[in-house]
Amino acid sequence: MNSKASIIVIDDEESILNILEQYFTEKNFMIYKASNGREAYAILKDAKCEVALIDLKLPDCSGLNLVEEFNKKYPEMKCVIMTAFASVESTISALRLNVFDYIQKPFDMLMIGETVEAACNHNLMNRENALIIDELQKANRKLEDSRSQLNRKVLSTNDQLAHANESLKRHVTRLKMLYHMGRDISSNENWDDALDRFLMALCRYLNAGGAGLLLFSEGGKALKPRAYYQLTEESLDNALHKLLKAQEMDLLQPEIFCLDSCEIRIETCLAAEEPWENTVIPLLFKGRWLGFLVLRKKYHSRMDYLNDYHFINTMQTIFTEEVANAVNISKLRKLKNFNETILENINSGVLKTDKDGKIVFFNSTAKRIIGESSAGKIYFNDLFQHNKKAGDLFMELVSREEKNFSFEDILQINDTDQIPVKINTSLVETDDFTGRSLVAVFEDLSEQKAVERELRRADRLRSLGELSAGVAHEIRNPLTGIATTAQLLKEMIKGDKEKVKYLSVILGEINRLDNIIKSLLDFARPTTLKLAEISLEQIVQSSVDLLSKKADKQGVSLSVERKYENDRCVVDKDQIKQVVLNLSSNAIKACESGGELKIRISDSDKPDFLRMEFKDNGKGIEGEISDRIYNPFFTTNSDGSGLGLPISRKIIENHNGIIYHSNNIDRGTTFVVELPRKNEITKNFRENETISQKGGLC
């Protein structure tokens, strides 16, 4: 608290004035005393007081009236009401007049001292606040002035930025246009449409009258028009002629130049002094000439050209690279299509694995062999059986030092289907992240293996036939002597029934042996087919008639089912009848304790073929002997020769037909014979017929 703060005390009691004077003087206050309102007014004309202590009841006026007057004349002075007659009404009135405090008499000096000090401090704080507010207002005025100046600078800077943004937008628009046009050119398979759009956009953007593109072809030897927009063919040919002449004179250069100066000298656009209309933009990529872009636009001076220079120069760089990319992409696309065409049309399956052995690519042949549903969902080791014998096949192949490896294996299609294949693998090693993978080319060896088996069988049968023919010829001579001698003995001892019985057994066995020899000769000897068009049902029915008694005796029912449009075939009637008899006899024997044999004649699934099915419900054929039943001399019948099925197979194959069998689901076996309606004698049969005409084998 500053010293000499002034206080005025207005009270009509002299003792209170003296007490307050003494107390506040000790507190270092300047004290003024007044006993009524008039004295107070007189004092306040010359003295400025911080606080007024006013008695509520004064001789000449009310303390509240005095407060009201002081508030108007001395608004900074704080008024404190003192009274010994406090009431609610006076308190409310004092509060309405905004008195600083309301003190009741008798009062505590300490309390009234604190009130006066608080009032003085309040005034001091108000003055300091006023000073601060004044300084703040001055600072605000300076700030407003600075802000105005800053706003003017910001507006000026914004104008400059707006101009810069407009310029930047134009450049960005140009770059975007160039980028999209370049992407369109390099990625579009229809290059003609992409070039047309590029030239049209270029002319519109530069407000040019036309544009044309000339490209080198045939390895840079020939310059030809590739595309043009709003240029006549005559003007484009004229530009082509000038550029070729400049090329012959070795005047071409990579800078953008005026076409009108080509015939004499090359004048770049940046150095041009005269107006020009045709601008040539060279396309040169890594020292290789790609071609020229001809732009028709009237430039009156070099300064006029500078407005478009940066854009044209940037366009030259981007367009050159995109044209080069488009050429390379076109070559790669053609190579890709060529490779895909080869890959999808080769007869071998091709697959590609990742580093873990999962197959990520199949060509169409591989999908056909493996199956569409399995393709893409399996691993390399799931396909081939080699891993079951020698561990992890994929790891074995990718761990080899040789990049290429060939081997034969079994392709496991599912739980039951297997295909022999030859596999050629190539090791692919890209980087450490990709790891090693395999490209495998596999070939279905089923037909090859079947041909090999057939060749081996043919070789065995040919050797067996030659041996059988020789043996039959050698056996038949002594057998004839034995039979003749036995006949003579039978005549000589015909009276001795016991001995005749034994000789009859000998003659019966000789006849059986002779029948076996005849079968051997039938199997070994090439026969001439006596082809004729005949009803297949007629052959089957005549055979059934011959076997009916034998079937009835064994309790087997015979039936013929017909389901065809036309059953006429060109075959050898007797030989086909022999096949029907052989297959039917075997079926009847298989039905040991009675049963049935159904012979069904129908159209085959193959065009121009007829099918015969011999279905019995006998004991069937065990799986382990299924592949041996067509071998000569193999039989499960104690009284059979083992030549019925081999002879039947030979007859059917000589007719260009096929024979095969399968066990029925319930019980028994079904043999199927398919014969062509119009038969052509096989090459094998013609060769055998030629041999037969030269003398045969025996």
Stockholm file with secondary structure:
# STOCKHOLM 1.0

chainA/1-698         MNSKASIIVIDDEESILNILEQYFTEKNFMIYKASNGREAYAILKDAKCEVALIDLKLPDCSGLNLVEEFNKKYPEMKCVIMTAFASVESTISALRLNVFDYIQKPFDMLMIGETVEAACNHNLMNRENALIIDELQKANRKLEDSRSQLNRKVLSTNDQLAHANESLKRHVTRLKMLYHMGRDISSNENWDDALDRFLMALCRYLNAGGAGLLLFSEGGKALKPRAYYQLTEESLDNALHKLLKAQEMDLLQPEIFCLDSCEIRIETCLAAEEPWENTVIPLLFKGRWLGFLVLRKKYHSRMDYLNDYHFINTMQTIFTEEVANAVNISKLRKLKNFNETILENINSGVLKTDKDGKIVFFNSTAKRIIGESSAGKIYFNDLFQHNKKAGDLFMELVSREEKNFSFEDILQINDTDQIPVKINTSLVETDDFTGRSLVAVFEDLSEQKAVERELRRADRLRSLGELSAGVAHEIRNPLTGIATTAQLLKEMIKGDKEKVKYLSVILGEINRLDNIIKSLLDFARPTTLKLAEISLEQIVQSSVDLLSKKADKQGVSLSVERKYENDRCVVDKDQIKQVVLNLSSNAIKACESGGELKIRISDSDKPDFLRMEFKDNGKGIEGEISDRIYNPFFTTNSDGSGLGLPISRKIIENHNGIIYHSNNIDRGTTFVVELPRKNEITKNFRENETISQKGGLC
#=GR chainA/1-698 SS CCTTEEEEEECSCHHHHHHHHHHHHHTTEEEEEESSHHHHHHHHHHCCCSEEEEESBCSSSBHHHHHHHHHHHCTTSEEEEEESSCCHHHHHHHHHTTCSEEEESSCCHHHHHHHHHHHHHHHHHHHHHHHHHHHHHHHHHHHHHHHHHHHHHHHHHHHHHHHHHHHHHHHHHHHHHHHHHHHHHHHCSCHHHHHHHHHHHHHHHHTCSEEEEEEEETTTTEEEEEEEESCCHHHHHHHHHHHHHHHHTTCCCSSCEEGGGTTTCCCBGGGCCSCEEEEEEEEEETTEEEEEEEEEEEECSHHHHHHHHHHHHHHHHHHHHHHHHHHHHHHHHHHHHHHHHHHHHSSSEEEEECTTSBEEEECHHHHHHHCTTTTTSCBHHHHBTHHHHHSCHHHHHHTCSSSEEEEEEEEECSSSCEEEEEEEEEEEECCTTTCEEEEEEEEECHHHHHHHHHHHHHHHHHHHHHHHHHHHHHHHHHHHHHHHHHHHHHHHTTTCHHHHHHHHHHHHHHHHHHHHHHHHHHHHSCCCCCEEEEEHHHHHHHHHHHHHHHHHHHTEEEEEEEECSCCEEEEEHHHHHHHHHHHHHHHHHHCTTCEEEEEEEEECSSTTEEEEEEEECSSCCCGGGTTTTTSTTCCSSTTCCSCHHHHHHHHHHHTTCEEEEEECSSSSEEEEEEEESSCCCCHHHHHHHHHHHTTCCC
#=GC SS_cons         CCTTEEEEEECSCHHHHHHHHHHHHHTTEEEEEESSHHHHHHHHHHCCCSEEEEESBCSSSBHHHHHHHHHHHCTTSEEEEEESSCCHHHHHHHHHTTCSEEEESSCCHHHHHHHHHHHHHHHHHHHHHHHHHHHHHHHHHHHHHHHHHHHHHHHHHHHHHHHHHHHHHHHHHHHHHHHHHHHHHHHCSCHHHHHHHHHHHHHHHHTCSEEEEEEEETTTTEEEEEEEESCCHHHHHHHHHHHHHHHHTTCCCSSCEEGGGTTTCCCBGGGCCSCEEEEEEEEEETTEEEEEEEEEEEECSHHHHHHHHHHHHHHHHHHHHHHHHHHHHHHHHHHHHHHHHHHHHSSSEEEEECTTSBEEEECHHHHHHHCTTTTTSCBHHHHBTHHHHHSCHHHHHHTCSSSEEEEEEEEECSSSCEEEEEEEEEEEECCTTTCEEEEEEEEECHHHHHHHHHHHHHHHHHHHHHHHHHHHHHHHHHHHHHHHHHHHHHHHTTTCHHHHHHHHHHHHHHHHHHHHHHHHHHHHSCCCCCEEEEEHHHHHHHHHHHHHHHHHHHTEEEEEEEECSCCEEEEEHHHHHHHHHHHHHHHHHHCTTCEEEEEEEEECSSTTEEEEEEEECSSCCCGGGTTTTTSTTCCSSTTCCSCHHHHHHHHHHHTTCEEEEEECSSSSEEEEEEEESSCCCCHHHHHHHHHHHTTCCC
//
